[in-house]
């Protein structure tokens, strides 16, 4: 007994560590910086009205001004991760309710928006793929094809991601690719430790999920929304295949440029992983034949993808909500005991809350009129500009806004204004539509810009700040590609750029 007491005492001495007395000045500074942004802007007097080209005035209400203030606070806290990113999202709802920006019933309702549940369902699909072994099976097979060079592993992962976004939503693609990339990274030989290869693998996946999603209407909802505005304002329609025709070269050019950027920004520590192909082949064989459970999961997910894909072609399916379709798979997996309560408890709620907060601030900016006030003030600065400057101006605005609010909302607030201004400058509406859609699909700066960004963050290979830094050169390249497309690629393909 005495020995036991000594053992316990020694154990306590070893494991006990007093709380750190050091004060985190950097964290405190950015917490206070975010708060100062909020209270300073919110405390300002009435800001000037926004005036559109037709002379209509748009007043920034006190609620709209407070929404912009909250927008700055949340951005600061998200970028520097002063508190968990999901908790910053909760702060968005709390501030809206406490400062009477939006009623609590509205602010917190957006936390369970169907888009958030779509992400939940997509993450569940990724978890199931991992649990039944499909993820490892796909990863090992892919590695036997791309080989042992880390540059080719980068390229193989990015190309597969881009191809999948042609037929399914980029959120679902990211959730599907995430466990596959985790399986591939486990063979890199560095455990869970963050590495340049890990950063490039997951940040590259997030970036390419956006680049690939612009190519068809199946990659994201933003395309259908933009075409709807275009038809209402211009009076003509854009077909599924017409959109793909013009977006294909731009989307794939970005895919390969992103690969090049990852090789420069996050050049892998190892040029090759010796014996990887042989090891992957051996591990694949050890898994044995495909099991019935794997076939069942694959069939359910394939069914979901088919129904989502057919929605663009079959009017009878258009009324079905995408989130409900994806969540059918979640129900099936629990009904047939593929998943248990244990997996439900392992859902990364930090990521779910992150996107929920992004939806809430996005709706807040939209419903208070703050987003439209911003869009008009920005775009009217270009009403006397050259057509090329105007196209880049609208593209830049959409690119910035889509990092903070839903890309659908960014399109909704900017495209109608841009299409009204375009005729005054002799700019064809087609180039406005396509340029806006290109940048709306690629929010490279903030995790809240798109679900693939948030899903990639779950890898713990990078911080929000590192993602933001990587996104700066990526956003510059994106703007250069838009300029190239508007000035060279699209005119050569027959797209009208200017009108008389």
C-alpha positions in Angstrom: 0.0 0.0 0.0 2.9 2.3 0.9 4.4 1.7 -2.5 1.1 2.4 -4.1 0.9 5.8 -2.3 4.5 6.6 -3.4 3.6 5.7 -7.0 0.5 7.9 -6.9 2.5 10.8 -5.3 5.3 10.4 -7.9 2.7 10.3 -10.7 1.0 13.5 -9.4 4.4 15.2 -9.3 5.1 14.3 -12.9 1.7 15.0 -14.5 0.8 18.2 -12.6 1.8 21.4 -14.2 0.8 24.8 -12.7 -1.2 27.1 -14.9 0.9 29.4 -17.1 1.3 32.9 -15.8 2.3 34.4 -19.2 -0.1 36.9 -20.7 -1.0 36.5 -24.4 -0.6 40.1 -25.6 -1.0 39.2 -29.3 -4.4 37.5 -28.7 -5.6 40.3 -26.4 -4.6 42.9 -29.0 -6.6 41.3 -31.8 -9.6 40.8 -29.5 -9.6 44.5 -28.6 -8.9 45.4 -32.3 -12.0 43.6 -33.4 -14.1 45.2 -30.6 -12.7 48.7 -31.4 -13.7 48.2 -35.1 -17.2 47.3 -34.0 -17.8 50.1 -31.5 -16.0 52.8 -33.6 -18.0 52.2 -36.8 -21.2 51.5 -34.9 -20.8 54.8 -33.0 -20.3 57.0 -36.1 -23.0 59.4 -37.3 -25.0 58.9 -40.4 -22.9 57.8 -43.4 -23.6 59.3 -46.9 -26.3 57.6 -49.1 -25.3 55.4 -52.0 -26.6 56.7 -55.3 -27.0 54.3 -58.3 -26.7 55.4 -62.0 -30.4 56.2 -62.2 -30.1 58.6 -59.3 -31.9 56.5 -56.7 -30.7 56.9 -53.1 -29.9 54.1 -50.8 -29.7 55.0 -47.1 -27.5 53.1 -44.8 -29.7 52.5 -41.8 -28.4 52.2 -38.2 -28.9 48.5 -38.4 -26.9 48.4 -41.7 -24.1 50.3 -40.2 -24.0 48.0 -37.2 -24.0 45.0 -39.6 -20.9 46.4 -41.3 -19.3 47.0 -37.9 -20.0 43.4 -36.9 -18.6 42.3 -40.3 -15.3 43.9 -39.4 -15.2 42.4 -35.9 -15.9 38.9 -37.1 -13.3 39.2 -39.9 -10.6 40.2 -37.5 -11.4 37.4 -35.0 -11.7 34.8 -37.8 -8.4 35.7 -39.5 -6.4 35.8 -36.3 -8.3 33.0 -34.5 -8.4 34.8 -31.1 -11.1 32.4 -30.0 -12.2 29.1 -31.7 -13.6 30.0 -35.1 -16.9 28.4 -34.2 -17.2 30.5 -31.1 -16.6 33.7 -33.2 -19.6 32.5 -35.3 -21.7 32.3 -32.1 -20.5 35.9 -31.3 -22.1 37.0 -34.6 -25.5 35.8 -33.4 -25.0 37.2 -29.9 -24.0 40.7 -31.1 -26.9 40.9 -33.5 -29.3 40.1 -30.7 -27.7 42.3 -28.0 -27.2 45.4 -30.2 -30.6 45.1 -31.9 -29.1 44.6 -35.4 -31.4 41.7 -36.1 -34.0 40.0 -33.9 -32.5 36.9 -32.1 -35.2 34.7 -33.8 -33.7 35.8 -37.2 -30.0 35.9 -36.3 -29.9 32.4 -34.8 -32.4 30.9 -37.3 -29.7 31.3 -40.0 -27.4 29.0 -38.0 -29.7 26.1 -39.2 -30.0 27.4 -42.7 -30.4 24.5 -45.3 -26.9 25.3 -46.6 -25.4 24.5 -43.2 -27.3 21.2 -43.0 -26.0 20.4 -46.5 -22.5 20.8 -45.1 -23.4 18.6 -42.2 -24.7 15.9 -44.6 -21.6 16.1 -46.8 -19.3 15.7 -43.8 -21.3 12.6 -42.7 -20.7 11.1 -46.2 -17.0 11.7 -45.8 -17.1 10.0 -42.3 -18.9 7.0 -43.7 -16.4 6.6 -46.6 -13.7 6.5 -44.0 -15.4 4.1 -41.6 -16.2 1.4 -44.2 -12.8 1.6 -45.9 -13.7 3.2 -49.2 -11.5 6.2 -48.5 -8.3 4.1 -48.0 -9.2 1.9 -51.0 -9.5 4.9 -53.3 -6.4 6.5 -51.8 -4.2 3.4 -52.3 -5.5 2.9 -55.8 -4.8 6.5 -56.7 -1.2 6.4 -55.3 -0.4 3.3 -57.4 -1.3 5.4 -60.4 0.3 8.8 -59.7 3.5 7.2 -58.2 6.0 8.4 -55.6 6.8 12.0 -56.7 5.1 14.4 -54.3 4.5 16.9 -57.1 2.5 14.2 -59.0 0.6 13.4 -55.8 -0.3 17.1 -55.6 -1.5 17.1 -59.2 -3.4 13.8 -59.0 -5.3 14.9 -55.9 -6.1 18.3 -57.4 -7.3 16.9 -60.7 -9.6 14.4 -59.1 -11.1 17.1 -56.9 -11.7 19.4 -60.0 -13.2 16.6 -62.0 -15.7 15.6 -59.2 -16.9 19.2 -59.0 -18.2 19.0 -62.5 -20.8 16.5 -61.4 -21.5 17.3 -57.7 -21.5 20.2 -55.3 -18.0 21.4 -54.3 -19.0 21.0 -50.6 -19.8 17.4 -51.1 -16.6 16.9 -53.1 -14.5 18.5 -50.4 -16.1 16.3 -47.8 -15.4 13.2 -50.0 -11.8 14.2 -50.7 -10.9 15.1 -47.2 -10.6 11.6 -45.7 -8.9 10.4 -48.9 -6.3 13.1 -48.5 -5.9 12.3 -44.8 -5.2 8.7 -45.8 -2.6 9.8 -48.4 -1.0 12.1 -45.9 -0.7 9.3 -43.3 1.8 7.7 -45.8 4.0 10.8 -45.9 5.7 9.6 -42.7 5.3 12.7 -40.5 2.4 11.5 -38.4 -0.1 14.3 -37.7 2.6 17.0 -37.6 1.9 20.0 -39.9 4.2 20.1 -42.9 4.5 22.1 -46.1 3.2 19.0 -48.0 0.2 18.8 -45.7 -0.6 22.5 -46.2 -0.3 22.3 -49.9 -2.4 19.2 -50.1 -5.4 20.6 -48.1 -5.2 24.3 -49.1 -4.8 23.2 -52.7 -7.9 20.9 -52.4 -9.9 23.8 -51.1 -8.8 26.2 -53.8 -9.3 23.7 -56.6 -12.8 22.8 -55.3 -13.7 26.4 -56.0 -12.0 26.5 -59.4 -13.6 23.3 -60.6 -17.0 24.3 -59.4 -17.4 27.2 -61.8 -17.3 25.0 -64.9 -20.8 23.5 -64.7 -24.1 24.4 -63.0 -23.7 21.2 -60.9 -20.7 22.5 -58.9 -22.6 25.1 -56.9 -25.9 27.0 -56.6 -24.3 30.4 -57.6 -24.4 29.7 -61.3 -28.2 29.1 -61.4 -28.8 32.2 -59.3 -26.7 34.4 -61.6 -28.3 33.1 -64.7 -31.7 33.9 -63.2 -30.7 37.5 -62.5 -29.3 37.7 -66.0 -32.5 36.5 -67.6 -34.6 38.9 -65.6 -32.5 42.0 -66.4 -31.1 41.2 -69.9 -34.0 39.1 -71.2 -32.0 36.2 -72.6 -31.0 32.8 -71.2 -27.7 31.1 -70.8 -27.8 27.3 -71.3 -26.0 24.7 -69.2 -23.6 23.9 -72.1 -23.0 27.5 -73.0 -21.8 28.3 -69.5 -19.6 25.2 -69.5 -18.1 26.2 -72.9 -16.8 29.6 -71.6 -15.9 28.4 -68.0 -14.0 25.3 -69.0 -10.7 26.9 -70.1 -10.8 29.4 -67.2 -11.5 26.8 -64.6 -8.9 24.4 -65.7 -6.3 27.1 -66.2 -6.8 28.0 -62.5 -6.5 24.3 -61.5 -3.0 24.0 -63.0 -2.0 27.4 -61.8 -3.1 26.5 -58.3 -0.9 23.3 -58.6 2.0 25.5 -59.6 1.4 27.9 -56.6 1.2 25.0 -54.2 4.6 23.7 -55.5 6.1 27.2 -54.9 4.3 28.2 -51.7 4.4 24.8 -50.1 7.1 22.9 -51.8 7.1 19.4 -50.2 10.0 18.6 -47.9 10.4 15.3 -49.8 10.6 15.1 -53.6 9.6 11.5 -53.5 8.3 9.0 -51.0 10.5 6.0 -51.7 8.5 2.7 -51.9 5.2 4.5 -51.8 3.7 2.9 -54.9 4.7 -0.6 -53.8 3.4 0.1 -50.2 0.1 1.5 -51.5 -0.3 -1.6 -53.8 0.4 -3.9 -50.9 -2.0 -2.1 -48.6 -4.7 -2.2 -51.3 -4.3 -6.0 -51.7 -4.4 -6.4 -47.9 -7.8 -4.8 -47.8 -9.2 -7.8 -49.8 -12.2 -7.7 -52.1 -14.8 -4.9 -51.9 -17.2 -5.6 -49.0 -21.0 -5.5 -49.1 -21.0 -2.6 -46.8 -18.6 -0.6 -49.1 -20.9 -1.4 -52.1 -24.0 -0.3 -50.0 -22.4 3.0 -49.1 -21.2 3.7 -52.6 -24.7 3.0 -54.0 -26.3 5.3 -51.5 -23.9 8.2 -52.2 -24.1 7.5 -56.0 -27.9 7.8 -55.7 -27.6 11.2 -54.0 -25.2 12.4 -56.7 -27.4 11.3 -59.5 -30.5 13.0 -58.0 -28.6 16.2 -57.4 -27.2 16.1 -61.0 -30.6 15.4 -62.6 -32.1 18.4 -60.8 -30.6 20.7 -63.5 -32.3 18.7 -66.3 -35.6 17.4 -64.8 -38.2 20.0 -63.8 -39.9 17.5 -61.5 -36.8 17.3 -59.3 -36.1 21.0 -59.1 -38.5 21.5 -56.2 -36.5 19.1 -54.0 -34.2 20.8 -51.6 -30.5 19.9 -52.0 -30.0 19.7 -48.3 -32.9 17.3 -47.8 -31.5 15.0 -50.6 -28.1 14.9 -49.0 -29.6 14.3 -45.5 -31.5 11.3 -46.9 -28.1 9.5 -47.0 -27.5 10.4 -43.3 -30.8 8.9 -42.3 -30.1 5.7 -44.3 -26.7 5.3 -42.7 -28.1 5.4 -39.2 -31.2 3.3 -40.1 -29.0 0.5 -41.4 -26.4 1.0 -38.5 -23.6 2.0 -40.8 -23.1 4.8 -38.3 -23.7 5.0 -34.6 -24.1 7.7 -31.9 -20.3 7.6 -31.5 -19.8 9.0 -35.0 -22.4 11.6 -34.5 -20.5 12.8 -31.5 -17.3 13.1 -33.6 -18.8 15.6 -36.1 -16.5 18.6 -36.2 -19.0 21.1 -34.8 -16.4 23.9 -34.8 -16.6 23.7 -38.7 -20.4 23.5 -38.7 -20.6 26.6 -36.5 -18.1 28.4 -38.6 -20.2 28.1 -41.7 -23.4 28.8 -39.7 -22.0 32.1 -38.5 -21.0 33.0 -42.1 -24.6 32.4 -43.2 -25.8 34.6 -40.4 -23.5 37.6 -41.1 -24.2 37.2 -44.8 -28.0 37.4 -44.3 -27.5 40.2 -41.9 -25.6 42.3 -44.4 -28.2 41.5 -47.1 -31.3 42.1 -45.1 -30.1 45.3 -43.5 -29.2 46.7 -46.9 -25.5 47.1 -45.9 -24.3 44.8 -48.7 -26.2 46.7 -51.4 -25.0 50.0 -50.0 -21.4 48.7 -50.3 -22.0 47.4 -53.9 -23.4 50.6 -55.2 -20.8 52.8 -53.7 -18.1 50.6 -55.1 -19.5 50.1 -58.6 -20.5 53.7 -59.3 -16.8 54.6 -59.0 -16.4 52.9 -62.4 -19.3 54.3 -64.3 -16.9 56.6 -66.4 -14.3 53.9 -66.7 -13.0 51.9 -69.7 -14.9 48.6 -70.2 -11.9 46.6 -69.1 -11.4 48.5 -65.8 -15.2 48.1 -65.1 -15.1 44.4 -65.6 -12.1 44.0 -63.3 -13.8 46.3 -60.8 -16.9 44.2 -60.5 -14.8 41.0 -60.5 -12.7 42.4 -57.6 -15.7 43.4 -55.6 -17.4 40.0 -56.0 -14.1 38.3 -55.1 -13.8 40.3 -51.8 -17.4 40.0 -50.8 -17.5 36.2 -51.5 -14.8 35.7 -48.8 -17.2 37.1 -46.2 -20.7 36.2 -47.3 -22.3 33.5 -49.3 -21.2 33.6 -53.0 -24.9 33.5 -53.9 -25.4 36.7 -51.9 -22.3 38.3 -53.4 -23.7 37.6 -56.8 -27.2 38.8 -55.8 -26.0 42.2 -54.5 -23.5 43.0 -57.2 -24.7 41.5 -60.5 -28.0 43.4 -60.9 -26.1 46.8 -60.2 -23.3 45.9 -62.6 -25.8 44.8 -65.4 -27.6 48.2 -65.0 -24.3 50.2 -65.3 -22.8 48.1 -68.1 -24.9 49.6 -71.0 -23.7 53.1 -70.1 -20.1 51.9 -70.7 -20.8 49.9 -73.8 -20.0 46.6 -72.0 -21.8 43.4 -73.1 -23.7 41.8 -70.2 -22.2 38.3 -71.0 -18.7 39.3 -69.9 -20.1 40.8 -66.6 -21.9 37.6 -65.9 -19.0 35.3 -66.5 -16.4 37.4 -64.8 -18.5 37.7 -61.7 -19.1 33.9 -61.6 -15.4 33.2 -61.9 -14.4 35.2 -58.9 -17.5 34.3 -56.9 -16.4 30.6 -57.0 -12.9 31.2 -55.6 -12.8 32.8 -52.1 -9.1 32.2 -51.4 -8.7 34.4 -48.3 -11.0 33.4 -45.5 -12.2 30.0 -44.2 -15.8 31.3 -44.1 -15.7 32.1 -47.8 -16.6 28.5 -48.8 -17.3 25.2 -47.2 -14.3 23.5 -48.8 -12.1 26.0 -47.0 -13.6 25.1 -43.6 -13.4 21.4 -44.3 -9.7 21.6 -45.3 -9.1 23.5 -42.0 -10.2 20.4 -40.1 -6.9 18.7 -41.2 -5.1 20.9 -38.6 -2.3 21.4 -41.2 -2.7 25.2 -41.3 -4.0 28.2 -39.3 -6.6 30.7 -40.6 -3.7 33.2 -40.8 -1.6 30.9 -43.0 -4.7 30.3 -45.2 -5.1 34.0 -45.6 -1.5 34.6 -46.5 -1.6 31.8 -49.1 -4.8 33.3 -50.5 -3.2 36.7 -51.3 -1.1 35.5 -54.2 -3.8 33.1 -55.3 -6.3 36.0 -55.4 -3.8 38.1 -57.5 -3.4 35.2 -59.9 -7.2 34.8 -60.1 -7.6 38.5 -61.1 -4.9 38.1 -63.7 -6.8 35.1 -65.2 -10.1 37.1 -65.3 -8.2 39.9 -67.1 -6.8 37.3 -69.6 -10.2 35.8 -70.1 -12.0 39.1 -70.7 -9.3 40.5 -73.0 -8.2 37.4 -74.9 -9.8 34.0 -74.2 -13.5 34.8 -74.3 -13.3 37.1 -77.4 -11.4 34.3 -79.3 -14.2 32.0 -78.3 -16.8 34.3 -79.7 -18.2 36.0 -76.6 -19.3 39.6 -77.2 -17.4 41.9 -75.0 -18.6 45.4 -75.9 -21.8 46.7 -77.4 -22.4 49.8 -79.6 
